[in-house]
Amino acid sequence: MSAAAPLVEVEGLTKSFVLRRGSGLGRPRLELQAVAGVSFTIDRGETLGLVGESGCGKTTTGRLLLRLLEPTAGTIRFAGREIQRLAEAELRPLRRKMQIVFQDPYGSLDPRMTVEEIVAEPLVVHGIGDRAERARKVRLLLDRVGLPAAWADRHPHEFSGGQRQRIGIARALALEPELLVLDEPVSALDVSIRAQVVNLLVDLARDLGLTYLFISHDLALVRHLCDRVAVMYLGKIVELAPKDALYREPLHPYTRALLSAIPVPRPGRKRERIVLPGDVPSPLRPPPGCRFHTRCPRAMEVCRAVEPPLLEVRPGHRVACHLHPGPTSEGARA
Amino acid sequence: MSAGERTPILSVRALTTELRTEGGRFHAVDSVSFDLFPGEVLGIVGESGCGKSMTALSILGLVPRPPGRIVAGEVRFEGRDLVRLPERELQRVRGAKIAMIFQEPMSSLNPVFTIGEQIAETLRHHERLGRRAARERAVELLAKVGIPSPAERLDSYPHELSGGMRQRVMIAIALACNPKVLLADEPTTALDVTIQAQILDLLQRLQAELGMAVVLITHDLGIVAEFAHRVLVMYAGRVIEEGPVEAIFESPAHPYTQGLLASLPDLEGEIGRLSAIPGSVPQMGELGPGCRFAPRCGLVEPACLAADPPLARTGARAVACRRADLAAAPRERVA
């Protein structure tokens, strides 16, 4: 990538949810660490994919980045400025620069509002333009996401899932953000509709120079859309690499299993399927050492005791696994 | 596979199920016909609302009534027509000879009974096993579906199990009476990909071991490609294409099937722009007399809007499209 500073720099980001406060009477405190010290950067104009299974912390990470949730620890820099401790008033001008598109195109739009009201809402909140200017802007935005401007007076229920997701995208674009967090933006859509929305996202990134954090469990889609990919497991990033490297030669046993487990639409194609045993352990009691060791087909003694750090083993390719202890031990590869 | 010479275990003919909604009446399943052969996995693929789940529910007489009603067709199984079977007799088929598993095991399991009680209930109902024999058989079944420490697990309640484990329990219940046919409706859609791999692995192993015929209903073309032998593609209540999996994926004949396959991002190969199908899945109330895919089809001609094309058969394949010609290299003609 370029030598310019990244748009987003996250370091040691951690989020714990306290499910139960401890009491003096011996009732233990119950804490869930949804995100356990993740670090990554996103360059301007780049799309970073954040993948993993449910409960891995990818959605929480996206919300922390936008300060929709308060981090427990760690730093978040946006355009060079630390934002994790900014008060709401200071944060406000920055919020214009970062927006989110949610998964559920049904639940995320207020059914009583018209499309125009929904898309103009961020402009109203930030006191931008007068009524006429906002109406003009809404029409431009609808056009931008491929919806007829004449539909501005309609209500969400009059639209299909794909159209609603376009409305959600138009709303996210209203403040001309630099960063969009896309949280499973096409997962709720029918297969034949997904490609339309994916193509729209690709066009918008290109035309508007947007930076995306693309959160998804769909690894084929992530390959299609992203420049780099971070794989999460139980609150940690286990592998982070440029797309080509990750899909061509995944290093972490979890990434390998994840990729091998995806059914591909090519009948008769013999692929080695790595079926991981057991379930993902509860994040309330993550395993000691490497969090993946309880399901890892290649777990060693050290994995049960020592947590592997996320190390750069090749240029730009980081992995947290004792099989890959550093750049010098190329021979330890699987 | 030479389908023509074998005797199907299940034959569905012109099955039509009507749904009444505020918007009016429509056929959620519209003249659907297919054969299921012993030991095969038949995939039924389509998007939400295409009628794939409703087809399975119709086969077992489980369509909620109202709003649903089977208005025409036959479901032939062991010499009888299930559509016309009295409920009492149908109950003996359902769960015993034809079993079904669903997408969300939590809503199919009763939260107030242990899983042991729920498996035993099926066994005592259909097999007339005593309490003790039922419990022993339940342990065997849980072991068979890969549940660790099955004897202890019998006393667990559904909420104490993970999603993957609950689906294993559902499979154990489905297999309790050694069914000849298993209808699996999106059995892994609610599960994470590594758990999905476990469940598909299990289903594939059990299918081979027990020689069941399986109807695998899914929206996931990858799952169909890897696990089914034959596939039916449904759109807006109708079967629009049918054939062996290899043939359909290699040279899809219907423009909808072609569009679906072309719209998928791939795990390997060149990354180009996805080829999207324009428009939306039609609302059932607003269908015209013509081909249901016509409003979204790139090959549409005036005649396509006049009448819905029938499913035309050529050998092992069938397609419902005026523009598709299975005999004449379909891929080149309509690609």
Chai-1 contact restraints between the chains, C-beta under 6 A:
chainA,res_idxA,chainB,res_idxB,connection_type,confidence,min_distance_angstrom,max_distance_angstrom,comment,restraint_id
A,E53,B,D192,contact,1.0,0.0,6.0,A-B,restraint_1
A,S54,B,D192,contact,1.0,0.0,6.0,A-B,restraint_2
A,S160,B,S280,contact,1.0,0.0,6.0,A-B,restraint_3
A,D190,B,E47,contact,1.0,0.0,6.0,A-B,restraint_4
A,D190,B,S48,contact,1.0,0.0,6.0,A-B,restraint_5
A,D190,B,V281,contact,1.0,0.0,6.0,A-B,restraint_6
A,V191,B,E47,contact,1.0,0.0,6.0,A-B,restraint_7
A,V191,B,H219,contact,1.0,0.0,6.0,A-B,restraint_8
A,S192,B,L260,contact,1.0,0.0,6.0,A-B,restraint_9
A,S192,B,I277,contact,1.0,0.0,6.0,A-B,restraint_10
A,A195,B,S263,contact,1.0,0.0,6.0,A-B,restraint_11
A,A195,B,L274,contact,1.0,0.0,6.0,A-B,restraint_12
A,A195,B,A276,contact,1.0,0.0,6.0,A-B,restraint_13
A,Q196,B,A276,contact,1.0,0.0,6.0,A-B,restraint_14
A,V198,B,L274,contact,1.0,0.0,6.0,A-B,restraint_15
A,N199,B,L274,contact,1.0,0.0,6.0,A-B,restraint_16
A,N199,B,A276,contact,1.0,0.0,6.0,A-B,restraint_17
A,A220,B,P265,contact,1.0,0.0,6.0,A-B,restraint_18
A,A220,B,L267,contact,1.0,0.0,6.0,A-B,restraint_19
A,L221,B,P265,contact,1.0,0.0,6.0,A-B,restraint_20
A,H224,B,P265,contact,1.0,0.0,6.0,A-B,restraint_21
A,H224,B,I271,contact,1.0,0.0,6.0,A-B,restraint_22
A,A261,B,V193,contact,1.0,0.0,6.0,A-B,restraint_23
A,A261,B,T194,contact,1.0,0.0,6.0,A-B,restraint_24
A,A261,B,A197,contact,1.0,0.0,6.0,A-B,restraint_25
A,P263,B,G222,contact,1.0,0.0,6.0,A-B,restraint_26
A,P263,B,I223,contact,1.0,0.0,6.0,A-B,restraint_27
A,P263,B,E226,contact,1.0,0.0,6.0,A-B,restraint_28
A,V264,B,G222,contact,1.0,0.0,6.0,A-B,restraint_29
A,V264,B,L267,contact,1.0,0.0,6.0,A-B,restraint_30
A,P265,B,L221,contact,1.0,0.0,6.0,A-B,restraint_31
A,P265,B,G222,contact,1.0,0.0,6.0,A-B,restraint_32
A,P265,B,A225,contact,1.0,0.0,6.0,A-B,restraint_33
A,P265,B,L264,contact,1.0,0.0,6.0,A-B,restraint_34
A,R266,B,A225,contact,1.0,0.0,6.0,A-B,restraint_35
A,P267,B,A225,contact,1.0,0.0,6.0,A-B,restraint_36
A,P267,B,V245,contact,1.0,0.0,6.0,A-B,restraint_37
A,P267,B,E246,contact,1.0,0.0,6.0,A-B,restraint_38
A,P267,B,F249,contact,1.0,0.0,6.0,A-B,restraint_39
A,G268,B,E246,contact,1.0,0.0,6.0,A-B,restraint_40
A,V275,B,A197,contact,1.0,0.0,6.0,A-B,restraint_41
A,V275,B,Q198,contact,1.0,0.0,6.0,A-B,restraint_42
A,V275,B,D201,contact,1.0,0.0,6.0,A-B,restraint_43
A,L276,B,T194,contact,1.0,0.0,6.0,A-B,restraint_44
A,D279,B,S162,contact,1.0,0.0,6.0,A-B,restraint_45
A,D279,B,G164,contact,1.0,0.0,6.0,A-B,restraint_46
